[in-house]
């Protein structure tokens, strides 16, 4: 009987958490420019999951949290400025 499966599973979970932290950072960054209504909350959820699972990339996860929240702030400003969820460049 081999006991390598639990060790492999632990490393895979750590890599998954690290990947979630990086993904939350990237989605939060992209969300500042496009589709912040979807990417902001997704960045928040992924960052929270990564932190909960004990990622080694805590800085990226916290940046993902910050950028996800910033996406929602940008969305709120856009909605309050012109009562629309879309960008408007016309003056």
N, C-alpha and C positions, 0 to 999 in steps of 0.2 A: 504494500500500500504506500503510495507516494503522497507527500503533503505539500506538493508544489502549487496546487490550485489556489489555496487561500493567499499565498504570497503573491501570486500573479494577479489575483483579483484585487488585492490591495494596491498594487502598482497601477493597475488599470483604472481604479477609482481615483487615484491621485492624478493620473494623466487626464482623466475626464474632467475633474475639478479645475485643473490648470487650463484646459481647453475652454471651459465655460468662462473662466475669468478673462481670457484673451478675447473670446467672442463677445462678451459683454462690453469690453472696452471698444472694440471695433464697431459694434452695432450702435453704441452710444455716440461715437464720433461721427459715423455716417448719418445718424438720426438728427444731428444738428442741422444738416443740409436738406435732407429729403425724408419723407415718410416718418416724421417724428411721432405721429400718433400711434404707430405700430412699433417702431424700433426703440423708443424710449422705455415703454413698459417691459419690452422683451429684454433690454439691457439690464433693467432693475432686477428682474426675476433671475436671469442667469448669474448676475453678480451675487445676489443673495444665496443662491444654491451653491455657488463656488465657495463662498465664505463659510457656509454651513458644513460643507464637505471637507473643509480644511485644506484649501489650496495653498500651494507654496508661493503663488503669485498674488499675494494679498493686495499689493499696490495696484495691480491691474484691475482686480476686482473692485477696489474702492474707487478707482477712476471710472470704471463702468457704472458704479452706483451714482457717482457725481454727474457723469455725462447723461445717464438716463434721466436723472432729475432735471438736468438742464434742458433736455429735449422737451420735457413736459412744461417747463417754464416758457420756453420759446413758443410752444403751441398755445399756451394761455395768452401770451402777449399778442400773437397773431390773431387769435380769436377775438380778443377784446379790442384790437385795433380796427378790424374791419368786419367783424361778425361773420367770419368765414374761416374754414379750416385750411384754405389754400393760400399759397403765396401770391401776392399781387404786386407787380412792378409798375403798374400804370399809375400815374399821378393824378 
